[in-house]
Amino acid sequence: MKALRKLVSVEKIVAVEKIVSVEKIVSVENLPIGTEEDLGKRCKVPESHPSPFEAGVLEVPRILVAFLSFLGDPVAICRMKTVNRFSGRVVAENEHMLMQDAVRTGGIDASIRPAFWIWISLEKCDVRSREKQFCGNDGLKELEQTGEEGKWHHVIQRDILRSFGNMPPHKSGARFQSDSIVTALVPWGHNRLMKHGVKGGGGESISSPQWKINKDYGDYADVSVKSEVSESPTDTVSDWGAASPKGSFVGSINDSEHPQENHTSASIDISDEDIALSGNSLSVHVKKDLQNKLSFILHSLAATYEDIGYCQGMDYIVAHLLRILQDTIRLNAANNKLPSVITTASTYQMSLPVNGDNIEAIYNEIDSNHIVEETIVRVMDVFFVNYNLKHMYFPELRCLKTCCRVFERLVQIKLPVLFDHFEHHDLNVGLFALGWFQTLFLYLPSMPSATVCHMWDIWLVERSFKIFFRVGTALLFLSQPTLLNHELEGMMVYLNTIPDATLLRPDILIPCALNIKVTNRMLQELEDEVMKNPN
């Protein structure tokens, strides 16, 4: 509570400190008569009305904002809206700031991340700005057919064939190293590696006997503690409204860390499930299904944005969205919980009852209506229009090249010694940064999915490319000791593979990136500077 005491007086916060859990508070003013005693142990009901909490919030609304910011939990923010009307209004007025704090510090659990992305892109953003509108399954198929008949078909098919493929050993050979030099550069890195071990997923040799590998999730789980993801899909009470089912692609990355003991291994393989776009763990049937969906989406986007068509890099973005969102989209479609903008879902009539025995048949029926494809197309549309992602794929890549030049100036300001080393060896920052920014850091073959997802969480809430500039600078900062000992060829090999994957861990890279001060104003000034001096 120290953070709260800095903002408000001790007297005014006593009421909040008496509350065991904010998430369990409910307002009883509108409850039907006789239901108070039915709440049981699930809720802590105030004996008087207004309660001390309600009185404190009414007198100093800033208490509520500070408390939610202190919690750093997106779900708690949305739950607080249901406490009473006044709390809902206070949270709604400060929602952007609260969500920004939550995704930066607290992060989003992997089980609710897909639903959060769908909520923030399809419900919080205006998705009516499509250049070409379509309605229902027939309209979507017509759009996809137009894309297949266009000039981008052969290029798309070429990239589709290599998507979700088995990653070769020379690209997936990165290792988590407990003795990495990275831990000497960041104080939080060494402590976390020593106390918690290294999150991997390949073998059982790094943990003590009371810990075992969770085969479903590719992470370490305490055998005495029940998994955070339930056996059956359950709804959350948050605004976005669904959790990812167990065994889904999303469940393969568990964001929580479990303490491990007797850690003796200095280098740990990264599991296939941990790598963002690795297809090594996928069956032939699943790969084919994902490739078909990816082809459908890319052809639809090429037909929609004729001024862009198709550009390499788009396949990385769509492929990652497919792996993260697909199971949640199916689950929400089966329960009629997808946003109304998904026209194929609104016209879809389910012919089977929703239960565990029929779930595979229901998912097949949902896939036949292209509900997953339309949802991803709508999300990509929001990325293109509301998040300005389409500028990265304009002909001749003018905007992307400007972005790389801005990043080069940022490196010169933040890492002058490394920049001089690059110049001495005639290394152009664009040679490696182009792939980083064009694919939103999915280009790195050993990049963990959890790191990319945390990065995207921040991007989706902030609606600014600032986080990617920060991450790029943090990557170079953490790699600086190694890069300064290499010449041109060695630096390029390192920057395109990152063999020491310790610096790519989400608990290492993201905090380091957030500690590098980069503002939107700074980026705008650097952009103006490089535009005035194109050479």
Salt bridges, closest charged atoms under 4 A:
GLU17 OE2 - ARG5 NH2 2.47
GLU23 OE1 - ARG79 NH1 2.68
GLU54 OE1 - HIS49 ND1 3.21
GLU93 OE2 - ARG89 NH1 3.09
GLU95 OE2 - LYS81 NZ 2.76
GLU95 OE1 - LYS124 NZ 2.79
ASP126 OD1 - ARG128 NE 3.14
GLU131 OE2 - LYS390 NZ 3.46
ASP159 OD1 - ARG158 NE 3.28
ASP159 OD1 - ARG162 NH2 3.20
GLU204 OE2 - LYS215 NZ 3.85
ASP216 OD2 - LYS246 NZ 3.45
GLU231 OE2 - LYS246 NZ 2.99
ASP235 OD2 - LYS337 NZ 2.07
ASP239 OD2 - LYS81 NZ 2.98
ASP255 OD2 - ARG113 NH1 3.11
GLU257 OE2 - ARG192 NH1 3.93
ASP269 OD1 - ARG175 NE 2.54
ASP289 OD2 - LYS293 NZ 2.72
ASP289 OD2 - ARG330 NH2 3.87
GLU306 OE2 - LYS132 NZ 2.62
ASP327 OD1 - ARG330 NH1 3.58
ASP367 OD2 - LYS293 NZ 3.45
ASP367 OD2 - ARG330 NH2 2.58
GLU373 OE2 - HIS370 ND1 3.24
GLU374 OE2 - ARG378 NH2 3.14
ASP381 OD1 - ARG130 NH1 3.77
GLU396 OE1 - ARG398 NH1 3.92
ASP457 OD2 - ARG113 NH2 2.86
GLU462 OE2 - ARG104 NH2 2.41
ASP507 OD2 - ARG505 NH2 2.58
GLU525 OE2 - ARG521 NE 3.40
GLU529 OE2 - ARG409 NE 2.68
